[in-house]
Amino acid sequence: MTQPTCAQDAFWCQTISQWTGNQWLASYADLLIATPLNIVLILIVAFMVRWLVHRTINRLTQGNGKPPKLLTPLRERRADTLTAELLSERRLQRARTIGSVLKSIASLVIYGLAVIYVLQVLSIQIAPVLASAGVLGVAVAFGAQNLVRDFLSGMFMLVEDQYGVGDVVDLGEASGTVEAVGLRVTTLRDINGTVWYVRNGEILRVGNSSQGFAVAVVDFPISHTSDVQKAIEVAAKVATDAASREPLSKDVLNPPEMLGVDQITSETITLRLTTKVRPGRQWSVQRRLRAEIKRAYDEEDIEPPYPYGRPLPPSPVA
């Protein structure tokens, strides 16, 4: 049996020729077997490298009781009033946020190199492709200014520690809990469960309710016939007692402060009380304090503006 010419130099050509005796199949052995195997090998190596890089990033973003190593060279926003637990929680949030962006960059670079190697295996000239890509990149850059702005805004946001995964933020058009921060968009879920995708370049202001500490503001109206001083004393005592017991004691950082009369209208007198709490826990504390104060007011006969059972004043007759 006559072997094809390539069988003298090519391993796969010689092997296929010996196995099948088909000269045509042996002549195209490199294209049918060697090239696909090389491409598969490149993809496997790319997946393995990506997995190792992502695993390394995960280790750098896990503090294990200590500040994450990823945050060592970066500036950090912190308040002197924060406890060690709150600082640790904030660092972990920021580390996870930066880690998600680094994973995106790593995946883009690794898969990009894999595509270049695959093109080389397919005997496609890389230089003309790169030159064309450079010219095309300049042209696309004028139409992709928003993408560049989104990317740069996202990077500055991470460096400046404006918000992170798990923070409760107000971004203007949307507000809610941050679920993910990417190179281009920030994903957050509002109180109704709706997921919002906000482009980083479109974020002009950020209201962060989870950075450092939060303030629970409790307003409660009373009637003009009520004893204001008594209402203030009862509310302050009830709030202080409730804040010192479970479950509020875990969330309240400072004892509640009674500010007194906040507003007077023709119908009500509004009292205000505030307390410093753990970030993101102000709403839960407010609801609990309102319930406790309402119960105490009922026991002390401190009437709301329109007590239950009392008819409203008749409307004037025209």
C-alpha positions as CSV (number, residue, x, y, z in Angstrom):
1,M,0.0,0.0,0.0
2,T,1.3,3.4,-1.0
3,Q,1.5,5.9,1.8
4,P,0.7,9.6,1.2
5,T,3.5,12.0,1.0
6,C,2.6,13.7,4.3
7,A,3.0,10.4,6.2
8,Q,6.8,10.9,6.2
9,D,6.6,14.0,8.3
10,A,3.1,14.3,9.9
11,F,2.3,12.0,12.9
12,W,-1.4,12.0,12.4
13,C,-1.1,11.5,8.7
14,Q,1.1,8.5,9.1
15,T,-1.1,7.1,11.9
16,I,-4.4,7.5,10.0
17,S,-2.7,6.0,6.9
18,Q,-1.7,2.9,8.9
19,W,-5.1,2.5,10.6
20,T,-7.4,3.1,7.6
21,G,-5.3,2.8,4.5
22,N,-7.3,5.7,3.1
23,Q,-4.8,8.2,1.5
24,W,-7.4,10.9,1.2
25,L,-8.3,10.7,4.9
26,A,-4.7,10.5,5.9
27,S,-3.9,13.7,3.8
28,Y,-6.5,15.7,5.7
29,A,-5.7,14.1,9.1
30,D,-4.2,17.3,10.5
31,L,-7.3,19.3,9.5
32,L,-9.8,16.7,10.8
33,I,-8.0,15.5,13.9
34,A,-4.9,17.6,14.9
35,T,-6.6,21.0,14.5
36,P,-9.7,20.2,16.5
37,L,-7.6,18.6,19.2
38,N,-5.4,21.7,19.5
39,I,-8.5,23.9,19.7
40,V,-10.0,21.7,22.4
41,L,-6.7,21.7,24.3
42,I,-6.6,25.5,24.1
43,L,-10.1,25.8,25.4
44,I,-9.5,23.4,28.2
45,V,-6.4,25.3,29.3
46,A,-8.3,28.6,29.1
47,F,-11.1,27.1,31.3
48,M,-8.5,25.8,33.8
49,V,-6.6,29.1,34.0
50,R,-9.9,31.0,34.4
51,W,-10.9,28.6,37.2
52,L,-7.6,29.1,39.0
53,V,-7.7,32.9,38.7
54,H,-11.2,33.0,40.0
55,R,-10.3,30.8,42.9
56,T,-7.3,33.0,43.7
57,I,-9.6,36.1,43.6
58,N,-12.1,34.4,45.9
59,R,-9.3,33.6,48.4
60,L,-8.1,37.2,48.3
61,T,-11.7,38.5,49.0
62,Q,-12.2,36.2,52.0
63,G,-10.9,37.7,55.2
64,N,-11.2,34.6,57.4
65,G,-11.6,36.9,60.4
66,K,-9.1,39.4,59.1
67,P,-9.3,42.3,56.6
68,P,-9.3,40.9,53.0
69,K,-5.9,41.1,51.4
70,L,-7.4,42.6,48.3
71,L,-8.2,45.8,50.2
72,T,-4.7,46.4,51.6
73,P,-3.6,48.9,48.9
74,L,-6.9,50.7,48.6
75,R,-8.3,53.6,50.6
76,E,-11.2,52.8,52.8
77,R,-14.1,54.9,54.1
78,R,-14.8,54.3,57.7
79,A,-16.2,56.1,60.7
80,D,-14.7,56.1,64.2
81,T,-18.0,55.1,65.6
82,L,-18.1,51.8,63.8
83,T,-17.7,48.6,65.7
84,A,-15.2,45.9,64.7
85,E,-18.1,43.8,63.5
86,L,-19.5,46.5,61.2
87,L,-16.0,47.3,59.8
88,S,-15.5,43.6,59.0
89,E,-18.9,43.4,57.3
90,R,-18.2,46.5,55.2
91,R,-14.8,45.2,54.2
92,L,-16.2,41.9,53.0
93,Q,-18.9,43.7,51.0
94,R,-16.3,45.9,49.3
95,A,-13.9,42.9,48.7
96,R,-16.8,40.9,47.0
97,T,-17.6,43.9,44.8
98,I,-14.0,44.4,43.6
99,G,-13.7,40.6,43.2
100,S,-16.7,40.5,40.9
101,V,-15.1,43.1,38.6
102,L,-11.7,41.4,38.7
103,K,-13.3,38.2,37.7
104,S,-15.0,39.9,34.7
105,I,-11.6,41.4,33.6
106,A,-9.8,38.1,34.0
107,S,-12.4,36.2,32.0
108,L,-12.2,38.8,29.2
109,V,-8.4,38.6,29.0
110,I,-8.2,34.8,29.2
111,Y,-10.9,34.2,26.6
112,G,-9.4,36.9,24.4
113,L,-6.0,35.2,24.4
114,A,-7.7,31.8,23.8
115,V,-9.4,33.2,20.7
116,I,-6.1,34.5,19.4
117,Y,-4.4,31.1,19.8
118,V,-7.4,29.4,18.1
119,L,-6.9,31.7,15.1
120,Q,-3.3,30.8,14.9
121,V,-4.1,27.1,15.0
122,L,-6.5,27.7,12.1
123,S,-3.6,29.4,10.2
124,I,-5.3,32.8,10.2
125,Q,-2.9,35.7,10.1
126,I,-3.1,37.5,13.4
127,A,-1.3,40.7,12.3
128,P,-3.9,41.9,9.7
129,V,-6.7,41.0,12.2
130,L,-5.1,43.0,15.0
131,A,-4.4,45.9,12.6
132,S,-8.0,45.9,11.4
133,A,-9.2,45.6,15.0
134,G,-7.1,48.7,15.9
135,V,-8.6,50.7,13.1
136,L,-12.0,49.4,13.9
137,G,-11.4,50.2,17.6
138,V,-10.7,53.8,16.9
139,A,-13.9,54.0,14.8
140,V,-16.0,52.2,17.4
141,A,-14.5,54.3,20.3
142,F,-16.4,57.3,19.0
143,G,-19.7,55.4,19.1
144,A,-18.8,53.6,22.4
145,Q,-18.1,56.6,24.5
146,N,-20.9,55.6,26.9
147,L,-19.3,52.1,27.4
148,V,-16.0,53.7,28.2
149,R,-17.7,56.1,30.6
150,D,-19.6,53.3,32.3
151,F,-16.4,51.3,32.7
152,L,-14.4,54.2,34.2
153,S,-17.2,55.2,36.4
154,G,-17.4,51.7,37.8
155,M,-13.7,51.6,38.5
156,F,-13.7,55.0,40.3
157,M,-16.7,53.8,42.3
158,L,-14.8,50.8,43.5
159,V,-11.6,52.8,44.3
160,E,-13.6,55.4,46.2
161,D,-15.7,52.8,48.0
162,Q,-19.0,54.6,47.2
163,Y,-21.1,51.4,47.6
164,G,-20.8,47.7,47.5
165,V,-22.7,44.4,47.3
166,G,-25.4,44.3,50.0
167,D,-25.6,48.0,50.4
168,V,-29.0,49.8,50.4
169,V,-28.6,52.7,48.0
170,D,-30.6,55.4,46.2
171,L,-29.3,55.9,42.7
172,G,-31.9,58.5,41.6
173,E,-34.2,56.6,39.3
174,A,-33.9,53.3,41.2
175,S,-33.3,52.4,44.8
176,G,-32.8,49.1,46.6
177,T,-30.2,46.5,47.7
178,V,-27.1,46.1,45.5
179,E,-26.9,42.6,44.2
180,A,-24.0,42.8,41.8
181,V,-21.6,45.4,40.5
182,G,-20.2,44.8,37.0
183,L,-17.9,46.6,34.6
184,R,-20.9,48.4,32.9
185,V,-24.0,48.1,35.1
186,T,-25.0,47.9,38.8
187,T,-27.7,45.5,39.6
188,L,-30.1,46.2,42.5
189,R,-33.4,44.9,43.8
190,D,-36.0,47.2,45.2
191,I,-38.4,46.5,48.1
192,N,-41.0,45.2,45.7
193,G,-38.6,42.6,44.3
194,T,-38.0,44.3,41.0
195,V,-34.5,44.0,39.6
196,W,-33.0,47.3,38.3
197,Y,-30.0,47.4,35.9
198,V,-28.4,50.9,36.2
199,R,-25.5,51.9,33.9
200,N,-22.5,53.1,36.0
201,G,-22.0,56.1,33.7
202,E,-25.5,57.3,34.3
203,I,-25.2,57.4,38.1
204,L,-24.9,61.1,39.0
205,R,-25.5,60.7,42.8
206,V,-25.5,57.9,45.3
207,G,-27.4,57.9,48.5
208,N,-25.9,55.0,50.6
209,S,-28.0,53.9,53.6
210,S,-25.6,51.1,54.6
211,Q,-22.3,52.9,54.9
212,G,-21.0,53.5,58.4
213,F,-24.2,53.7,60.3
214,A,-27.9,54.7,59.8
215,V,-30.4,56.7,61.8
216,A,-33.8,55.5,62.7
217,V,-36.3,58.4,62.7
218,V,-39.6,57.7,64.5
219,D,-42.4,60.3,64.2
220,F,-45.6,59.8,66.1
221,P,-48.6,62.2,66.1
222,I,-50.7,63.1,69.2
223,S,-53.8,65.2,69.6
224,H,-53.8,68.8,70.8
225,T,-55.7,67.7,73.9
226,S,-52.9,65.3,75.0
227,D,-50.3,66.1,77.6
228,V,-47.2,66.8,75.4
229,Q,-44.7,66.5,78.2
230,K,-46.1,63.2,79.4
231,A,-46.2,61.9,75.8
232,I,-42.5,62.9,75.4
233,E,-41.5,61.2,78.7
234,V,-43.4,58.0,77.9
235,A,-42.0,57.7,74.4
236,A,-38.4,58.3,75.6
237,K,-38.7,55.7,78.4
238,V,-40.4,53.1,76.2
239,A,-37.9,53.5,73.4
240,T,-34.9,53.3,75.8
241,D,-36.2,50.2,77.4
242,A,-37.0,48.5,74.0
243,A,-33.5,49.4,72.6
244,S,-31.8,47.7,75.6
245,R,-33.6,44.4,75.0
246,E,-33.6,41.8,72.3
247,P,-34.0,42.0,69.3
248,L,-33.3,45.7,69.1
249,S,-30.2,45.6,71.2
250,K,-28.3,44.0,68.4
251,D,-29.1,46.7,66.0
252,V,-29.2,49.9,68.1
253,L,-25.7,51.5,68.5
254,N,-26.6,54.5,70.8
255,P,-29.5,55.0,73.2
256,P,-32.5,56.7,71.6
257,E,-32.7,60.5,71.7
258,M,-36.0,62.3,72.1
259,L,-36.0,65.5,70.0
260,G,-39.4,66.6,71.2
261,V,-42.0,68.4,69.2
262,D,-41.1,68.4,65.5
263,Q,-44.3,69.8,63.9
264,I,-47.6,71.4,64.9
265,T,-50.5,71.6,62.5
266,S,-54.2,72.4,62.9
267,E,-54.9,68.7,63.5
268,T,-51.8,67.1,65.1
269,I,-48.7,67.6,67.2
270,T,-45.9,65.4,65.9
271,L,-43.1,64.2,68.2
272,R,-39.8,62.9,66.9
273,L,-37.3,60.4,68.3
274,T,-34.0,59.3,66.7
275,T,-31.4,56.6,67.3
276,K,-28.2,55.5,65.7
277,V,-28.4,51.9,64.3
278,R,-26.5,49.4,62.3
279,P,-26.5,50.2,58.5
280,G,-29.6,48.9,56.8
281,R,-31.5,48.2,60.0
282,Q,-33.2,51.6,60.4
283,W,-36.5,50.5,58.9
284,S,-36.8,47.4,61.2
285,V,-36.0,49.5,64.3
286,Q,-38.5,52.2,63.3
287,R,-41.3,49.7,62.9
288,R,-40.5,48.1,66.3
289,L,-40.3,51.4,68.2
290,R,-43.6,52.6,66.7
291,A,-45.3,49.4,67.9
292,E,-43.9,49.8,71.4
293,I,-44.8,53.5,71.7
294,K,-48.3,52.9,70.3
295,R,-48.9,50.2,73.0
296,A,-47.6,52.5,75.8
297,Y,-49.7,55.4,74.6
298,D,-52.8,53.2,74.7
299,E,-52.0,52.2,78.2
300,E,-51.4,55.8,79.3
301,D,-54.5,57.2,77.5
302,I,-52.5,59.5,75.3
303,E,-54.8,60.0,72.4
304,P,-53.9,60.1,68.7
305,P,-55.2,63.0,66.6
306,Y,-58.5,61.1,65.8
307,P,-59.1,58.5,68.5
308,Y,-61.0,55.4,67.5
309,G,-64.7,55.8,68.2
310,R,-64.8,59.5,68.3
311,P,-66.7,61.0,65.3
312,L,-65.0,63.5,63.1
313,P,-66.2,67.1,63.3
314,P,-69.0,67.8,60.9
315,S,-68.0,69.4,57.6
316,P,-69.2,73.0,57.2
317,V,-72.5,73.5,55.4
318,A,-72.2,75.6,52.3
